[in-house]
């Protein structure tokens, strides 16, 4: 019971450490309560037409065909004659939701949006649509609703097609864009006979937004170099040309319409996006009637606001790109001044919030932008504009914006060092406690000591002091957990004080270290002398009794190896996903954990059944040579099992059984459970290394944010982020289960308690956690290693059932003999 409680406490501690990364590194940067800022001068445009071609790469639009002709003749003519163009830089994660938020709201969305999917706002934010008089939107049901939901009032109108149309197996995904263009044309034509609608359209500060998903869908389904992707660009180009003509004709060519054409993200050559490759971050940007330079993604929001004269979104951190404005120097200076005040307002709110929750003698203001410096910047900029020194005023405003953005970052990360130290203390304290538990429970059989009353009172005093400090500062509830957790942990460590991780960490940054590690491990049998001492044994494959019991599973694996080829051939021919292939795929997935329970619990029978069943599912989720990984990993695991048996033989451990006689379902003889040895620490180290190899071994997990739907085409082709995400996660888990089942086998064959090895292997992961926590530059690394510790605790129960459980579909009839 004490050990169960220990593991439950350990699970809770690791969950707390896992959540801490979001509170410390990835909290929302948004603040509220700022006053809207707008230039006092009349804007150059009355209306704005924003076209976002989802998934369009910059080079795909700008680069000519092999014969030297352009794929987008109309947009090319705009670039050469009437408009300005450049390259817009987006940030990781290069997904549709954060890309559109940066475009339309002007800030880079925080990681908390991941938990909300694509359709819901995790936090309230302002946008160009919200500040407009009216906004009409056409496009995907995954993007448009989030801006309508976040808008105040009822002035954002959305028109979307059914979600079922977002089918990666569609014969022509460009029909999504055709639908948008047809709906907009119908809308503009109806305005000619609808006086109420025409009256609304004639007003200023209106926005028309077209979200074109066809290019992105064709890129996922056929890759960006395919004919379908490139032809979709031509369709978009002709659609934009016809639409611009209709808009100009509707408004009598008044010259008061601004046009912006861009993309939310790019796409890799293999049809995925989410990471930071230039093909994913570089997107085209065309604006009718201004200069030519590159722009950051968040800069487009203040640009659109200035064009139609609406306030810049309150949470925008973009800097107005004046090169794109074709207007007077006075208008540029006033617009830049409004941009500077808008960002300064965010800084002032952020500073006030932090000052309010920090003791006065501990508060350290941002020195480059104190209250006196703020007033000096504002007054000087205003005087320069009045004296018509516009260039100097613009330069001063840029400087003010730079300081304000740095100040925002300063106050946003104000508590990071304090919280980081608390979490690291908790990490090191818990790791030290685990080491003590191992020594006390499995190595040291001596007397134990009770902690002194002085130490107990010191712990109570520290708890009260920290608690009072946090109460005075009105800290969030999570701060109490992070700061108070180290106290009981270190009390337990100090009370009992009276009585190798480098390859894993480096492999998170350099995958080649896994190859080096595997090469070193292959030398271990030679260097330890096991190779020369090992006897020549029959291959276990030939010693299995009743091979016919596995024949059906092997045949099933062969069928699953053929299904992906058949499916992708059908999709290439635009014949859709074959129903038979889909039925086989879902049936295989559903039975992958049930079929092994029908096999014998003899060690190799059960392992082979598990490995073959999981390999069948993995084959259906594979897109190429990665399908070879599970069989190779499985063979490596069988080799590891045999080598560990030879290691026990060489050490002369008594009670050793032949592998062919071991049975998972047999009760373990408690009298044969032995104490930890140095070799057991080595086994735990091997286990952690193989777990990391199992995760990164396929080479296709560049980032948690990466998204390539090709892996799930055998199951479904209609876009569904949660089902697709679940299937991809199961693909990641399969190699984990293979390694976990192998380690379960080694524990049984070496007569070692699983609780003891769980403690020792946990030490290796904890030190990796501490290093990655301190050097975190990507959420992926920390999330992976932190999730690993929590996940392995839960997965160990599943693998125990998978190896030792047995299900009988029918009862064996009892025979009576005379």
N, C-alpha and C positions, 0 to 999 in steps of 0.2 A: 504493500500500500504506500509506503514511503517513497519507493521508486516511481510509482505512478504519479504521485503528487509532484515529485521532482520534475518529471517530464512535462506535466501540465504547466508548472511554473515556468519551465524553460521555454515552452511554446509561447506562453504569454509574453515573456521577456523579448523573444525574437520578433513577435508581432509588433511590439512597441518600437523596437529598433528599426523595423521595416518602415513603419509609418513616419518615423522621425525625419527621414530623408525628404519627405514632401513638405513637412513644416519648416525645414531649415533651408532647403535649396530650391523648392518649387512651390512657393506660396504665390497667391495671386498678386500681381503688381498694381491692380486697379484701386483707385480711390474715388470717392464721390463727394459731392458738395461744391464743385467748382462752378463759377459763372461762365456762360458761353461767351466766346469772343468772335467778333466778325469785323471785317474791314468797313469803315464808314463810307467808302467810295462805292459807286455802282459797279456791279460785276460785269465782266465781258460777255457772259452768256445767260440766257434765261432758262435753259434746260440742258440736261446732260444725258447722253446715251452711252451707257457702259456695257461693253460686250466682253465677257470672260470665256475664252475657249479653254475649257478644263483639260489639263494634261498636255498643252501645246508647248513644245520645246522651242527655244529661241532659234536654234540652228535649223530646225525643220521649217520655220517660216522664212527666215532670211536667206538660207542657202539655196542656190538654184538647182534645178534638176541636172542629170548627167549630160543632157544636151544643151545646158546653159540657159534654159527658159525658167521663169519663176513659177512657183506653184500658186501664188496669190497675186495675180496681175493688178487687181484693183488696189489692194493694200500697198503694193510696191509703188503704184502711181501716187498714192497719198504720201508715202515716204519721200518720194523724189520731188513732188511739186507743192503740196499744200500743207503737209503736216510735219511733225517732228517724231523721231523714233529713237529707241534705245533698248537697253537690256535692263530688266528689273531683277533684283536679287531677292529671293525669298529665303526663309530660314528653315531649319529643321524643327519639327517634323514637316516634311513636304507633303502634307495631306490637304484635302479639299477644304475642310473646315477652318483650320488655322490660316490657310492661304487667303480665304475669303474674308476672314475677320481682319487680317492685316490690310487687305485692300480697302475695305469699306468702313472699318472702324479705326484703322490707323495704329493699332498696337499688336504686338506679338503675343498671342494667347498663351496663357500659362498651362502647365501640364494637367491641372485639375479638369480640363475639358475632356481628357481621355476617358474618364469615368462616365461621361454623359453621352458618348457616341457623337454622331454628326448632327443630331436633330434638336438638341436642347441646350439652352444657355446655362453653363455652370455658375456664372456670375452675370449680373446686369451690366451692360455697357452701352455707350452711346455710339451712333454710327451716322454716316452721311444720310442714309435713308431716314433715320429718325429725325434729323434736322431739316429734311426737305419739306416742301409743302405737300407734294404727293410723290409716291414712288410706285411704279408698276413693274412687276417682276414676272419673268417667264423662265421655266426651266425645271431642274431636278427637284423632286420632293425631299431630297436629303439636305439641300442647301437653303432653299428659300424660306422655309418656315421659321428658321432660327432668327432671321432678321425681322420678320413680321411679328414674332412673339416678343422680341425685345424692344419694339417701337412703342412710344407713348402715343396714345390716341389711335385713331382708325384711318390712317392715311397711307399705309403700305399694303398694296394689293398683290396677291400672288396667284399665279396660274401654273399648275404643275401637271405633268402627265402621270399615269399610274406607275407605281414603283416596279411592277412586273415587266415594264418595258426595258428596264436596265438589265438586259440579258447578254452575258458575254458570249453566248452561243448564237446570238442573232446573226442572220445572214447579212444584215446591213445596219450597224449601229448608228450610222449617220442619219437614220430616220428620226432619231431623237432631236437632232439639230433642225431637221426639216420641219418637225412639229413646232418648234419654237418660232422659226421664221414665219410659218403659216399663221400661227396664232397672233403674232405681232402685226402682220399685214392685215388680218381680219379686224384686229382692234383699231388700227389706224383708219381703215376704210369705214368702220362703223361710226367713227367720230364725225365723219362728214354728214351723217344723217341724224346724229344724236347731239342736239344743241347743248344739253347739260354736260356731256362728256367733253365736247369741244371747248366749252367755257373753262373747264378745269385744265385742259391741256394748254390753253392760251396764257395761263398764269405763269409767273416766274417761279424759280426754285423747284422745278420738277425734275424727276429722275426716271429714266427707263433702263431697266437692267435685264440683260439677256444672258442666261447661264447655259452654255453649250457643252453638253456632256459627251457628245458622239466621239470626239477625238480621243478622249481619255478611255472610253470603253473599247474603241478599236485598238488603241495602244496596248491595253491589257490583253485583249483577245488575240491580236495578230502581230504585235510588236511595232515600235515606232518607224521601222524601216519598211513596213509592209505597204502594199499598194492601197489597202483599205484605209490606213492611217493618212497617207499622202493625198488620196482622193478626197477624204473628208476635209482636209485643209482647203482644197479647191472649192468644195461645196460651201464652206463657211465664207470664203472670200466672195463668191458670187452672191451669197445671201446678204452679207453686209453691204455690198454695192447696191443691191436692189432696195434694201431697207433705208439706206441713207438717202437715196433718191426719193423715196416715198415721204420721208420725214421732211426733207427740204421743200417738197411740193406742197405738203400739208400746211406748212407754216409760211408759205409764200417766199421762200428763199430769203428770210429776214437776216440771215447771218448771225443768229443768236443761239445756235445749237452747238454744244461742245461734244466731241466724240472721244472716247477712250477705249482702246482695244488692247487687251492684255490676257494673261493666263495666271491661274492660281499656283501652278507648279509644273515642272517638266516631267520627264520619264526616262528611265534607263533603257539601254538597248534591249534588255530582256523583258521589258514591259512592267516594271515595278516602280514605285516611288515611296518616299518616306524618309530616306536618308539624305546625306549631304553632298552627293556627287554633283558636279557642275551640270550634268544633263538634267538633274532634278531641280536645281536651284535657279538656273538661268532661264528667264522667260521673256517673251517679247513685250514691248510697250510702245504703242502708237497713240499720239495725241494730235488731233487736227489743229494746226496753227500755232506752233511755238518752236523753241530751240531744240537742239539735238545733244543729249547727254544721257548717261545711265542714271537710274534712280533706285533707291531702296524701296522694298514693297510697301512699308508703312508710310512712305512719302506721298503715295498716290491719293490717300484720303484727304489731306489738306489741299492737295492740288484740285481735286474735284470740288471741294467746298469753296475754294476761291473762285473757281470758274463760274459757279452759279450763285455765289453770294450768300451761302448759308454758313452758320457757325461751324468751325472745325469740331469734329467729335471730341467730347470732353476728355476721353481717355487716350486720345491719339498722341503718339510719341514721334510722329513723322515730322520731317523738316520740309517745308514747302520748296519744291524744286523750281526756282524762278526761271530757269532756262526754258521751261515749257509754257510760260506765260507770255503772250504777245500783247503787252499793255504798257502803260506809261510807267516811268520810274517811280512816280508818286504812288501809284497803285501797288507796285511791287513792295515798296517800303512799308506802306500801311498793312499790306497782307502779311509781310514778314513780322511786323510788330505784333499783329494779332496772334500769329503763330507762337511768338516768344511769350506773350502774356498767357496764352492758353496752357503752355507747358509749365510756365512758372506757377500758375495756379495749382497744378497738380503737386509741384514741389512744396508749395506752402501748406497744402492740406496734409501731405505726407509728413512734413516736419512737425506740424501741430499735433498730429496723432501720436508721433513718437515722443514728443516732448511731454504730452499729457500722461503717458504711461511710463515715464522714466523719472526717477528721483532727480531733483534739480542739481544736486552736487555730482551726479553721475552722468548727466546729459552733456554730450559733446557735439555742438552744432557743426554743420558743414561749413568750414572756414571760408571757402571761396564764394559763398552766397549767403552771408549773414543778412539780417533785416536791413542794415544800413547799406550794404552792397546792393541789395535788390532795389531799394529806392534810388540809389545812384544810377544804376543801369536804366531804370524806367524813365527817370527825368531827363537823362542825357539823350536817350533815344528820341523822346518826344520833342526835345529842343532841336535836334538835328533835322527831324522831319519838317518842323516849322521853318527852319532856315533853308530848306530845300537841299540839304546835304544828304541826298538819298543813299548814295553809295556807302558813306560812313555809317548812316543809320542802319542799313542792311547788315553791314559787317558787325556792328555792335549787337544787333539782335541775334545774329548767328552765334556770337560769343555767349550771350545770355542763355540761348537754347542749349549750347554745349554744357555750360555749368549746371543748368537746371536738370538735364538728363543725368549728369554725373551725380548730382545731389539726390535725385530720385533713387538711383542705384545704391547710394550710400545709406539712406534711411531704410530702404527695402531690406538690406542685408545687415542692419544695425545689430541685431541680436544673434547673428550667425555664429560668431566666435564663442559667445557664452553658451549657447545651446550645443554647439559642437563639442566643447569641452565636457559638458555634462554627459552627452551620449558616449563619448570615448571612455569616460570614467566608468560608465555602466558596462560598456563592452569589455574593457580590461578586467573589471571586477567579476563579471559573470564567467569569463574565461578562466580566471584564477580559481574561482569557486569550483568549476567543473574539474580542473586539475586536482584540487583537494579531494573532491568526491571520489575520483578514480583511485587516488592514493589511499584514502581511508577505507574504501569499500573493497578494493580488489588487490591491493598490494601490501597495505600496512595493517597488521592485526595486533595492535597495541592498545594502550589506554587512550581515552579521549579526554579532552579538557573542556570545562565549562568556561564561557567568557566571563570576565570580571565585571562587577557592577559598574566600575568606572567607565569601561568601554561602552556598556549599555547606556549609561547616562550621557556619554558623549554623543552617541547616536541619536538619542532623544533630543538633545540640545541642538544638534545639527539640523534635524528635521524641523524643529520649531523655528529656528533662525531662517532657514531657506523658505519655509512656508510664509512667514511674516513678510519677508522681502518680496515674494511674489504677489502677496495680497496687496501690499502698498503700491506695487507697480501695476496692479490690475491686469496681470498676465493671463493669457488663455489657459484653459484647463489642461491642455496638452503639455504646457510648460511645467506644470506641477509634476506630471508623470516623469518627464525627462530629467528634471532636476532632483527629484526625491528618490527615484529608483536606485541610484548608486549608493544611497545611505544604507539600506538593509543588506544590499549585496556585499558591500565592503565590510559591514559589521560581521557578516557570516564568515568572510575570508579571514579577517583579523582575529576573530574569536578562535578559529581553528589553527591559527598560526602558532599557537602555543604547542601543539603536538608535532626549414624544410618547405615552407609555403611559397617560396619564390617562383617555381615553375607555374603553379596554378595562377598566381596573380599576373605574371607576365603574359600568360596565354590569353588573358582578356584583351590585351592590346596587340599582341603579335601571335597570330595563330600558328606560325611556324614553330613556336615553342612546344606545341603538342607533338609535332613530328620528332623534335629533339628528345622530348620526354619518352615517347614510345621507343625510340632507338636505344635510349639508356636502359629502359626497362627490359628490352630484349637481351641486353648483356648480363642482366642479373643472374640467370641460371648458370651462365658460364663462369662468372666471377665468384659465385658462391659455391661452385663445385657440384651443384645439383645435376648438371647435365652429364657429368662423368659417372655419377653415382646411380643415376636413374636406370632402371631395368627396362628392357625392351618389352612393351606390353602390346596386347592386341588393341587395335583401334576400337573404341567403345561402340562405334557404329555397327560393327560386325558382331558384337556380343549382345545386342539388344534382342530380347525374345519377342516374338510376335510382331515383326515389322509391318505386317498387313494393317495393323491398327493405325499406323501413321500414313499409309498409302493415300487415303482420301485427303488428308491434310496437305500432303505434298502435291497432289493433283490440283487442289484448290489454289495453292500458291502459284502453280504454273498458269492457271486461268487468270489469276489476278495480275500476273506479269504481262499478260496479253491485253487485258482490258484498257490500260492507259494508252497503249499504241492504237487500239481500235477507236477509242474515244477521240483522241487528238486527230486522227485521220478523218473521222466524221466531221469534226469541227472545221478542219481545214477545207473540206468540201462543202461547208456551210449547210450540212444536213442535220445539225443539232445534236444534242446528247442522246445516244441510243437508250431506249427504255430498259433493255435487258442489261446493259452495262451499269446503268444507275441502280437497278435492283440488286445486282451482284455486289456493287460497292457498299450500299447501305446494309445489306445482309451480312457482308463480311465484317463491317464495322461493328454491327450490333452483336455479333457472335464471337468477336475476337477475345473477349475475356471469359466467355462461357465455355467454349470448346475445350480449352485446356483442363477444365474441371472434370471433363468426362474421361480423361486419360488416366493411366496408372500413376500412382504417386511415387513409384520408383524414380530415383533421382534423375537419371538421364532421359527416361521416358517423359517425365513431366517437363523437364527443361526444354527438350526438343519440341514438344507440343506447344509450349508457350512461345518459343522463338519463332516457330513456323507460323503460328496464328498471328502474331504481331507483325511479322515480316509481310504477310499477305496484305494487311491493312496499309503498311508503309508503302508497299509497291503502288497501291492505288492513289497514294498522296504524293508520288514522286514524279518528277518531270524530266529526269535524265539519269546520268551516271550515279546520282546520289542513292538510287535504288540498291546499289551494291553495298552500301554502308551497313545495314542491319545484318546481312549474312556474314560479312567479314568481322563485325563486332561480336556476333554470336560465336564464331569460331575462336576468336581471341579469348572470349570468356571461358570456353571449354578448356583451352590450353591453360589458362590461369588456374582453373580448378585442379587440373592434373598436377601442375607444378606445386601448388600448395600441399597436395597429398605427398608428393615426393619430399617436400621440405619437412613435413612431419615425420616421415620415415627416416630421414637423415638425422633427425634430432632424437630418434628413439622414443617417441611419445607412446605410452602404453595405451591399449584400448583402441588402436587405430583400426578402422574398418575399410574393407575394399569399397570402392565407389559403386561397383555393380550391386552391392548388397544394401546400400543405404536407401531409406524410405522416408520421404518428408512427413508422412502422417504418423510415424512412430513417436511415442512420447520420449522426450529426452531424459536420460538417466541423470538426475541431479548430482549423483555421486561422481559422475564423470566430468562434470563441469569444472574446468580448471581456472587457475588465476591467470591474469594478464601477463604476457611475456613481451619481450622486445619485438618479436616477429609479429605480434598482433598490432602493434603500433604501425609497423611497416605495412600490414594488410589494410589498415584503415587509410593510410596515405595512398596506397594503390587505388583503393575504392574512390576516394575523392578525385584523384587524377582521372580515373576512368569515367566518372560522372561528368567532369568538365569536357572530356573528349567526346562523350556521348552527346553533349549539347552542341559543341562547335564542330563536331567531326564531319558533318555533311557539307559545311562551308557555305550554306545558303541562308544563314541567319546573320545578316549584316547589322541589323538593328531591330529592336522590338517594334519600331514604327514602320518597318518595311512592309509593303503589301503587294503580293503577286498572286492573283487568284488562280493562276494556271494549275496550282497544286490540287485544287478541289474540283476541277472540271469533271472528274468521274462521278462526283456526287451531285453537284448542281452548277448551273451557269447563271441563274438569275441572281443579281447582286443582293446579298444579305450579309451585312458585316459581322453579325454575331454568330451565325451558323458557320460562315467561312472562317472567322477567327477561332471558333471552337475546334474546327477540324485541323487548322494549322497548329493549334496548341497540342492536340492529341498526337500529331506527327512529331512534335518536339519531345513529348513524354515517352513515346515508345522506346527509344534507346535508353532512357532512364530506367524503365521497367526491366529491360534486359540486364543491365548492370546490377540493379537491385536484387533480382532473382538469383544472379550469380553469387552475390555476396551472401545471400541467405543460404545458398548451398555450401559455401565455404564455412560459414558459421556452424552448420550442421556437421560437416565432415571433420572440422577441427575441434569440435566439442567445446565451443566457446559461446557464452551467453550473448545474445544480441544487445542487451542493455549495456554491457561493458564496451562493446565495440562502438555503439552509438555515441558514448561519451568521448572516446578517443578520437573518432573521426570528426566529431563536432569541433574539436580544438583547431584542426587545420582550417576549417571554413571560417571560424571566428576571426583568426588573425588576417585572413584574406579580406573579411568584411571591414576590419579596422583600417587597413591600408586603402581600400577602394573608397571608404567613407571620407577619409581625409583628402584624397586626391580626386574626388568626384568631378568629372567634367561632362559626363553623360549619364543620364538616368539609367541607361541600359545596364552598365557594368554593375552598379550597386544593386539594382533590382534583381539581376540574375543571381548574384552570389548570396544576397539576403533571402531571396525566395527559396534558394536551394536548401538552406538549413530548415526552414519551415516546411517546405514541400517534402523533404526526405523523411521527416517525422511522420507525416501523414501517409506517404507512399509505402513506408515499411509495413504498415498494417495491411495494406492492399496486397503487397507481394507475398506476405505470409499466407494470406487466404488463397492467393493464386497458386502457390506452390504446394500447400498441404491440404487444401480443401478438395472435396470429392463430391460429385453429383452423379446420381444413378437415375437414369430415365426409366429403368424397369428393375424390378426385384428379381434377384437370382433365386430360382426355385430350389428349395432345400431337398437334398437327395438323402434317402434312407437306405442303408445297406444291412442285410441280414447279419 
